[in-house]
Amino acid sequence: MKQNNILAKNNKYLIENYQRYPIEMVRGNGSYVWDSKGKKYLDFISGIAVNNLGHNNQKVNKAINSQLNKMLHISNLFVIKEQVNYAKELSKTKKGYRTFFCNSGTEANEAAFKLARRWGVLNGGKKTIVSFSGAFHGRTFGSLSATSPKKYRYGFYPLTPGFKSIKFNDIDKLNKLVNKDKKIAAIIVEPIQGEAGVKFSDIGFLKAVQDICNNQNILFILDEVQVGIGRTGKVFCHEHFNLKPDIITLAKALGGGLPCGAMMVNPRFADSLSPGSHGTTMGGNPLSMVAGLSSFKQIANSKFLASVEKKGKLFLKQLKIFEKNSFIKEVRGLGLILAIEFHSDQAAKIFCSICLKKGLLVILTEKYNVRILPPLNVKINEIKEAIEIFTIALEQINE
């Protein structure tokens, strides 16, 4: 009765822009969450790659509690030590890069577009931002203009001018565009397309994009909102591909569970934004900074990252066995961002429904893809528990 009551209030008082499960989650610990009826779930969504250390991490909690007694918010008109501390820690992984803190991945990408546009205007009047098919960079007008799938764009035209999208993994088309349009300020790409269903670029594609940017004096932006902060077994996903982006956008796990986004910029371009050219009221607030820094220090540890890589390989190896099933087209992943792609959207939907009933949370993405995002500190026995539920779900689909 209590759960039905809160669902009725949800529909009465909140705008229904989310397709929510009719479940109220009330607490979490480690890799598990519990609903209002007491049912336990293995959380392999992790707040969509936000809770990279699972739920109720004690070190993050301690940092938050300590800051609660000091200050929650102060305007960016003042120096904020907690921002400085976090930016300094981030710069250890990307030497010399300077950081702008905001509240989300969308905001981080908007900041990157503004910096690129301003830099471009001052360097030959370049204004165009190029993205790729299947890309997801956010839902505000600027970021939506770089987001490819029509389902996100429907009803919001006209979008922001100055954006162009070309086919993902097609380096020939990118070369043609760059040779034709000499006013391209930046190219933005996700190392792995998460919302598209954990789609990987072809071997050499990202390096080729970077080379084009370097040769044509175009800013190279990597959107690591979902795949950064240890998700792939490296602090940044682009480390796997030996890339040197001009701008990196981050969010999700960056705040340790609290709202936080960031744009990290090569010092050569950081001064493109001057005082008053961009800003945020809540971005970089002390509470999010201490939570994020505590989480980041735990994740950026070399032994921890090695464990993520090891567990990711183990998980992927076990999932690959499912490719023998006639319903499954492909299994793919890197570190602890993985996906099972089905031939049938109906089979994928039933699979997720069975997992939910069995107490395992995963995400259905782009109809055919089941996205799997466990906490980075997931235990081996929890991975085995998930494999067992996946096995049961596939058996029941076959029935």
SULGI-V67023 format. One record per residue. N is the residue number from 1. RES is the residue in three letters. SS is DSSP state (@ for helix, = for strand, . for the rest). PSI is psi as a letter, one per 30 degrees, with the letter a starting at -180 (NA if undefined). Layout:
n-><N,N>
res-><RES,RES>
ss-><SS,SS>
psi-><PSI,PSI>
This chain:
n-><1,2,3,4,5,6,7,8,9,10,11,12,13,14,15,16,17,18,19,20,21,22,23,24,25,26,27,28,29,30,31,32,33,34,35,36,37,38,39,40,41,42,43,44,45,46,47,48,49,50,51,52,53,54,55,56,57,58,59,60,61,62,63,64,65,66,67,68,69,70,71,72,73,74,75,76,77,78,79,80,81,82,83,84,85,86,87,88,89,90,91,92,93,94,95,96,97,98,99,100,101,102,103,104,105,106,107,108,109,110,111,112,113,114,115,116,117,118,119,120,121,122,123,124,125,126,127,128,129,130,131,132,133,134,135,136,137,138,139,140,141,142,143,144,145,146,147,148,149,150,151,152,153,154,155,156,157,158,159,160,161,162,163,164,165,166,167,168,169,170,171,172,173,174,175,176,177,178,179,180,181,182,183,184,185,186,187,188,189,190,191,192,193,194,195,196,197,198,199,200,201,202,203,204,205,206,207,208,209,210,211,212,213,214,215,216,217,218,219,220,221,222,223,224,225,226,227,228,229,230,231,232,233,234,235,236,237,238,239,240,241,242,243,244,245,246,247,248,249,250,251,252,253,254,255,256,257,258,259,260,261,262,263,264,265,266,267,268,269,270,271,272,273,274,275,276,277,278,279,280,281,282,283,284,285,286,287,288,289,290,291,292,293,294,295,296,297,298,299,300,301,302,303,304,305,306,307,308,309,310,311,312,313,314,315,316,317,318,319,320,321,322,323,324,325,326,327,328,329,330,331,332,333,334,335,336,337,338,339,340,341,342,343,344,345,346,347,348,349,350,351,352,353,354,355,356,357,358,359,360,361,362,363,364,365,366,367,368,369,370,371,372,373,374,375,376,377,378,379,380,381,382,383,384,385,386,387,388,389,390,391,392,393,394,395,396,397,398,399>
res-><MET,LYS,GLN,ASN,ASN,ILE,LEU,ALA,LYS,ASN,ASN,LYS,TYR,LEU,ILE,GLU,ASN,TYR,GLN,ARG,TYR,PRO,ILE,GLU,MET,VAL,ARG,GLY,ASN,GLY,SER,TYR,VAL,TRP,ASP,SER,LYS,GLY,LYS,LYS,TYR,LEU,ASP,PHE,ILE,SER,GLY,ILE,ALA,VAL,ASN,ASN,LEU,GLY,HIS,ASN,ASN,GLN,LYS,VAL,ASN,LYS,ALA,ILE,ASN,SER,GLN,LEU,ASN,LYS,MET,LEU,HIS,ILE,SER,ASN,LEU,PHE,VAL,ILE,LYS,GLU,GLN,VAL,ASN,TYR,ALA,LYS,GLU,LEU,SER,LYS,THR,LYS,LYS,GLY,TYR,ARG,THR,PHE,PHE,CYS,ASN,SER,GLY,THR,GLU,ALA,ASN,GLU,ALA,ALA,PHE,LYS,LEU,ALA,ARG,ARG,TRP,GLY,VAL,LEU,ASN,GLY,GLY,LYS,LYS,THR,ILE,VAL,SER,PHE,SER,GLY,ALA,PHE,HIS,GLY,ARG,THR,PHE,GLY,SER,LEU,SER,ALA,THR,SER,PRO,LYS,LYS,TYR,ARG,TYR,GLY,PHE,TYR,PRO,LEU,THR,PRO,GLY,PHE,LYS,SER,ILE,LYS,PHE,ASN,ASP,ILE,ASP,LYS,LEU,ASN,LYS,LEU,VAL,ASN,LYS,ASP,LYS,LYS,ILE,ALA,ALA,ILE,ILE,VAL,GLU,PRO,ILE,GLN,GLY,GLU,ALA,GLY,VAL,LYS,PHE,SER,ASP,ILE,GLY,PHE,LEU,LYS,ALA,VAL,GLN,ASP,ILE,CYS,ASN,ASN,GLN,ASN,ILE,LEU,PHE,ILE,LEU,ASP,GLU,VAL,GLN,VAL,GLY,ILE,GLY,ARG,THR,GLY,LYS,VAL,PHE,CYS,HIS,GLU,HIS,PHE,ASN,LEU,LYS,PRO,ASP,ILE,ILE,THR,LEU,ALA,LYS,ALA,LEU,GLY,GLY,GLY,LEU,PRO,CYS,GLY,ALA,MET,MET,VAL,ASN,PRO,ARG,PHE,ALA,ASP,SER,LEU,SER,PRO,GLY,SER,HIS,GLY,THR,THR,MET,GLY,GLY,ASN,PRO,LEU,SER,MET,VAL,ALA,GLY,LEU,SER,SER,PHE,LYS,GLN,ILE,ALA,ASN,SER,LYS,PHE,LEU,ALA,SER,VAL,GLU,LYS,LYS,GLY,LYS,LEU,PHE,LEU,LYS,GLN,LEU,LYS,ILE,PHE,GLU,LYS,ASN,SER,PHE,ILE,LYS,GLU,VAL,ARG,GLY,LEU,GLY,LEU,ILE,LEU,ALA,ILE,GLU,PHE,HIS,SER,ASP,GLN,ALA,ALA,LYS,ILE,PHE,CYS,SER,ILE,CYS,LEU,LYS,LYS,GLY,LEU,LEU,VAL,ILE,LEU,THR,GLU,LYS,TYR,ASN,VAL,ARG,ILE,LEU,PRO,PRO,LEU,ASN,VAL,LYS,ILE,ASN,GLU,ILE,LYS,GLU,ALA,ILE,GLU,ILE,PHE,THR,ILE,ALA,LEU,GLU,GLN,ILE,ASN,GLU>
ss-><.,@,@,@,@,@,@,@,@,@,@,@,@,.,.,.,.,.,.,.,.,.,.,.,=,=,=,=,=,=,.,=,=,=,=,.,.,.,.,=,=,=,=,.,.,@,@,@,@,.,.,.,.,.,=,.,.,@,@,@,@,@,@,@,@,@,@,@,.,.,.,.,.,.,.,.,.,.,.,.,@,@,@,@,@,@,@,@,@,@,@,.,.,.,.,.,.,=,=,=,=,=,.,.,@,@,@,@,@,@,@,@,@,@,@,@,@,@,@,@,@,.,.,.,.,.,.,=,=,=,=,=,.,.,.,.,.,.,.,.,@,@,@,@,@,@,.,.,.,@,@,@,@,.,.,.,.,.,.,.,.,.,=,=,=,=,.,.,.,.,@,@,@,@,@,@,@,@,@,@,.,.,.,=,=,=,=,=,=,.,.,=,=,.,.,.,.,.,=,=,.,.,.,.,@,@,@,@,@,@,@,@,@,@,@,@,.,.,=,=,=,=,=,.,.,.,.,.,.,.,.,.,.,.,.,.,@,@,@,@,@,.,.,.,.,.,=,=,=,=,.,@,@,@,@,.,.,.,.,.,=,=,=,=,=,.,.,.,.,@,@,@,.,.,.,.,.,.,.,.,.,.,.,.,.,@,@,@,@,@,@,@,@,@,@,@,@,@,@,.,.,@,@,@,@,@,@,@,@,@,@,@,@,@,@,@,@,@,@,@,@,@,@,@,.,.,.,=,=,=,=,=,=,=,.,.,=,=,=,=,=,=,.,.,@,@,@,@,@,@,@,@,@,@,@,@,@,.,.,=,=,.,=,=,=,.,.,.,=,=,=,=,.,.,.,.,.,.,.,@,@,@,@,@,@,@,@,@,@,@,@,@,@,@,@,@,@,@,.>
psi-><e,e,e,e,e,e,e,e,e,e,f,e,f,k,k,i,g,k,i,k,k,h,k,j,k,f,l,l,k,b,g,l,l,k,l,f,f,g,k,k,k,j,j,h,e,h,g,i,g,e,i,f,g,a,k,h,k,e,e,e,e,e,e,e,e,e,f,e,g,d,k,e,k,k,l,g,f,l,k,j,e,e,e,e,e,e,e,e,e,e,f,f,f,i,k,f,k,l,k,k,k,b,f,l,e,e,e,e,e,e,e,e,e,e,e,e,e,e,e,e,e,f,i,g,g,k,f,k,k,k,a,l,k,f,k,j,g,a,f,l,e,e,e,e,f,f,k,e,k,f,f,f,f,k,g,g,l,k,a,k,l,g,k,k,k,l,k,k,g,i,f,e,e,e,e,e,e,e,f,e,j,g,g,k,e,l,k,k,k,k,e,k,j,e,f,f,h,h,k,k,l,l,k,f,e,e,e,e,e,e,e,e,e,e,f,g,h,k,k,j,k,k,j,g,e,e,f,a,h,f,e,g,f,l,e,k,e,f,f,f,g,h,l,i,l,e,k,k,k,l,b,c,f,e,g,g,f,l,k,k,l,l,j,k,k,k,f,f,f,e,g,f,j,l,k,f,f,l,l,k,e,f,k,g,k,e,e,e,e,e,e,e,e,e,e,e,e,e,e,g,k,e,e,e,e,e,e,e,e,e,e,e,e,e,e,e,e,e,e,f,e,f,f,f,k,f,f,k,e,k,k,l,l,k,b,h,j,l,k,j,k,l,e,k,e,e,e,e,e,e,e,e,e,e,e,e,e,f,h,k,k,l,k,k,k,h,e,f,k,j,k,j,i,l,l,f,g,k,l,e,f,e,e,e,e,e,e,e,e,e,e,e,e,e,e,e,e,f,NA>
